[in-house]
Amino acid sequence: MKIKDRNKWRRYKRRIAKKIRGIQSIPRKQKILTGILVILLITGVILGNTFGRTAAEKEAKKKIAAAKKETEQVKADWEAEKEEAKKEAKREEQIKHEDERPWNLVLVNTSHPMQDGYVPELATVGDVQVDVRIKDALEKMLQDARKAGVNPIPCSGYRSVERQTQIFNETVQSWLDKGENYWTAYDKTSQEVQLPGTSEHGVGLAVDIISNQYSNLDAGQADTPEAKWLQANCQKYGFILRYPPDKQDETGIIYEAWHYRYVGEEDAKKIMESGQTLEEYLSETY
């Protein structure tokens, strides 16, 4: 074979060898791709299971939380029903006791409204009207106060439901005029003025008494000689300071140094000496 032919043959051999190597390399690439696909598939399965478990766990937690919330609500409703049943039973017991109480110990407040349409037999003392049954006691207390050198003036006695409504609405408006919103004005008013139908003034057993030197119904009234004399002596005549200081939690009403309620001499002495409110004395609530 000629040299030229030999060189040509070598070139063919190299080309063939290269093609053979290329052919041999295909399975290797397929193996690599297959391996990569398997790895991806396994990874996908693992991740899928992980994410699946996470989603299932989240869903289970949601269901558990919802069930717990529903259980708590059922329990709360049950407790509320029990509490309401207790209140109703207590209210029935209170009504029974109220029927057994003498007229002078009738309780009138937010949870013990006065009887609809009730109007007491009235008598006039000074410029106010009161239940005729307390007229003599009130006049005696005022006379003895003057003899002691002080001059208390009754400024409010019996009030009709219509008059109580007017006073309540006017007080709400006064708070609104000071810039309070309606609900705040209403709340503050209810701590100063009883709602219509829940005021002792409506049964004629309460009287507001002020100093002839100080007419404001505010904290300053407590510092007057008249207020001090009344607080020290009112029980002798059957009256009590109805809304004492530091007793708002028991009565629902702020301290009123001017508001006196007739309960009779025997009970007045017990109440004033014990420092109780009428609610506490009767084991009732407001």
C-alpha positions in Angstrom: 0.0 0.0 0.0 1.3 3.4 -0.9 2.1 5.9 1.7 -0.6 8.2 0.5 -3.1 5.5 0.8 -1.9 4.5 4.3 -2.4 8.1 5.5 -5.9 8.3 4.1 -6.7 5.0 5.8 -5.5 6.3 9.1 -7.7 9.3 8.8 -10.7 7.0 8.2 -9.8 4.9 11.2 -9.7 8.0 13.4 -13.1 9.2 12.1 -14.6 5.7 12.7 -13.1 5.6 16.2 -14.5 9.0 17.0 -18.0 8.0 15.8 -17.7 4.7 17.8 -16.8 6.8 20.9 -19.8 9.1 20.2 -22.1 6.1 19.9 -20.7 4.6 23.1 -21.2 7.9 25.0 -25.0 8.0 24.4 -25.9 5.3 27.0 -23.7 7.2 29.5 -25.6 10.4 29.0 -28.9 8.6 29.2 -27.8 7.1 32.4 -26.9 10.5 33.8 -30.3 11.9 32.7 -32.1 8.9 34.0 -30.3 9.3 37.3 -31.1 13.0 37.5 -34.8 12.2 36.7 -34.9 9.5 39.4 -33.3 11.9 41.9 -35.9 14.6 41.0 -38.7 12.1 41.2 -37.6 10.9 44.7 -37.1 14.4 45.8 -40.6 15.3 44.5 -42.1 12.4 46.3 -40.3 13.3 49.6 -41.3 17.0 49.2 -44.8 16.1 48.3 -45.2 13.9 51.3 -43.7 16.6 53.5 -45.9 19.4 52.1 -48.8 17.0 52.2 -48.2 16.2 55.9 -47.8 19.9 56.6 -51.0 20.8 54.9 -52.8 18.0 56.7 -51.4 19.0 60.0 -52.5 22.6 59.4 -55.9 21.5 58.5 -56.1 19.2 61.5 -55.0 22.0 63.8 -57.6 24.3 62.3 -60.3 21.7 63.0 -59.0 21.2 66.5 -59.0 24.9 67.2 -62.5 25.3 65.7 -63.8 22.4 67.9 -62.1 23.9 70.9 -63.6 27.3 70.3 -67.1 25.7 69.7 -66.7 23.7 73.0 -65.7 26.9 74.9 -68.7 28.7 73.4 -71.0 25.9 74.4 -69.5 26.0 77.9 -69.8 29.8 78.1 -73.5 29.6 76.9 -74.1 27.0 79.5 -72.5 29.0 82.3 -74.5 32.1 81.1 -77.7 30.1 81.3 -76.8 28.8 84.7 -76.0 32.4 85.9 -79.3 33.7 84.4 -81.2 30.9 86.1 -79.6 31.9 89.4 -80.4 35.5 88.9 -84.0 34.6 88.1 -84.3 32.4 91.2 -82.8 35.2 93.2 -85.1 37.7 91.7 -88.1 35.5 92.5 -86.8 35.3 96.1 -86.3 39.0 96.2 -89.9 39.6 95.0 -91.1 37.2 97.8 -89.1 39.2 100.4 -90.3 42.5 98.9 -93.9 41.4 99.4 -93.0 40.6 103.0 -91.2 43.9 103.7 -92.8 46.9 105.4 -93.4 50.0 103.2 -90.5 51.9 104.8 -88.0 49.3 103.6 -89.1 49.1 99.9 -86.1 48.9 97.7 -86.1 51.0 94.5 -83.1 50.9 92.2 -82.1 49.8 88.8 -82.8 46.1 89.4 -85.9 46.9 91.6 -88.1 49.3 89.7 -91.1 50.8 91.3 -94.6 49.5 90.5 -95.9 51.0 87.3 -98.4 53.8 87.9 -97.7 54.0 91.6 -98.2 57.4 93.2 -98.0 57.8 97.0 -100.3 59.8 99.1 -98.4 63.1 99.3 -97.9 65.8 101.9 -96.0 69.1 101.6 -92.9 70.0 103.6 -91.5 73.4 102.7 -91.3 73.5 99.0 -91.4 69.8 98.3 -93.8 66.9 98.5 -93.1 63.5 100.2 -95.0 60.4 101.2 -97.5 61.6 103.9 -96.1 58.9 106.2 -92.7 60.5 106.5 -93.9 64.1 106.8 -93.8 64.3 110.6 -90.3 62.7 110.9 -88.9 65.1 108.2 -90.4 68.2 109.8 -89.0 67.2 113.2 -85.5 66.6 111.8 -85.5 70.0 110.1 -86.8 71.8 113.2 -84.1 70.2 115.4 -81.4 71.1 112.9 -82.4 74.7 113.0 -82.4 74.6 116.8 -78.8 73.3 116.6 -77.9 76.4 114.5 -77.9 75.0 111.0 -80.5 75.6 108.2 -81.0 72.6 105.9 -83.4 73.2 103.0 -85.3 70.4 101.2 -84.8 71.0 97.5 -86.4 67.9 96.0 -88.9 65.3 97.2 -91.4 63.3 95.3 -90.9 63.2 91.5 -93.2 61.8 88.9 -91.8 59.4 86.3 -92.3 62.2 83.7 -90.2 64.7 85.9 -87.5 62.0 86.5 -87.4 61.5 82.7 -86.9 65.2 82.1 -84.1 65.5 84.7 -82.4 62.4 83.2 -82.5 63.8 79.7 -81.3 67.3 80.8 -78.4 65.7 82.6 -77.4 63.7 79.5 -77.6 66.9 77.5 -75.4 68.7 80.0 -72.7 66.1 79.5 -73.1 66.3 75.7 -72.6 70.1 75.9 -69.3 69.4 77.7 -68.1 67.5 74.6 -68.8 63.9 75.7 -70.2 61.4 73.2 -73.7 60.1 73.8 -72.8 56.8 75.5 -70.4 58.4 77.8 -72.9 61.1 78.7 -75.5 58.4 79.3 -73.2 56.4 81.5 -72.2 59.4 83.6 -75.8 60.5 83.9 -76.9 57.0 85.2 -74.3 57.3 88.0 -75.9 60.6 89.1 -79.5 60.3 88.2 -81.6 57.2 88.5 -83.4 56.0 85.4 -87.1 56.9 85.3 -89.1 54.3 87.3 -86.0 53.3 89.4 -85.7 56.4 91.6 -86.7 56.5 95.3 -88.1 60.0 94.6 -90.9 58.2 92.7 -92.2 56.6 95.9 -91.9 59.8 97.9 -89.5 58.3 100.5 -86.4 60.2 99.5 -85.6 63.9 99.9 -82.6 66.0 98.7 -81.5 68.4 101.5 -79.0 71.2 100.9 -77.5 74.0 102.9 -79.1 77.4 102.8 -75.6 78.8 102.2 -74.6 76.3 99.4 -77.1 75.1 96.8 -74.9 73.1 94.5 -75.5 69.3 94.3 -71.8 68.4 94.2 -68.9 67.4 96.5 -68.8 70.8 98.1 -72.2 70.1 99.8 -70.5 67.5 102.1 -68.4 70.2 103.7 -71.4 72.4 104.8 -72.5 72.4 108.5 -75.9 71.3 107.4 -74.6 68.1 105.7 -72.4 67.3 108.6 -75.3 67.7 111.1 -77.6 65.6 109.0 -75.1 62.8 108.6 -74.5 62.7 112.3 -78.2 62.9 113.3 -80.4 61.6 110.5 -80.9 58.1 111.9 -82.6 59.6 115.0 -85.5 60.5 112.8 -85.5 57.4 110.7 -83.4 58.7 107.7 -80.2 57.3 106.2 -77.6 58.8 103.9 -78.7 56.8 100.9 -75.5 57.0 98.8 -72.5 57.1 101.1 -68.9 57.7 100.0 -66.9 54.8 98.7 -70.1 52.7 98.1 -70.7 53.2 94.4 -70.0 49.5 93.8 -72.9 48.6 96.1 -75.4 51.3 95.0 -74.4 52.1 91.4 -74.6 55.8 92.4 -71.9 58.3 93.3 -71.6 59.8 96.7 -74.5 62.2 97.3 -74.2 64.1 100.5 -77.7 65.6 100.0 -79.8 62.5 99.4 -81.7 61.1 102.4 -84.0 58.1 102.5 -86.6 57.3 105.2 -86.4 53.7 106.5 -87.7 54.1 110.0 -85.8 54.8 113.2 -84.9 51.2 114.2 -83.5 50.3 110.7 -81.9 53.7 110.2 -79.8 53.3 113.4 -78.7 49.8 112.3 -77.8 50.9 108.8 -75.9 54.1 109.8 -74.0 52.5 112.7 -73.0 49.5 110.5 -71.9 51.7 107.6 -73.9 49.6 105.2 -76.0 50.7 102.2 -79.7 49.8 102.0 -78.7 47.2 99.4 -76.3 45.5 101.8 -78.7 45.7 104.7 -81.4 44.0 102.7 -78.9 41.6 101.0 -79.9 42.9 97.6 -78.2 44.3 94.6 -78.6 47.4 92.4 
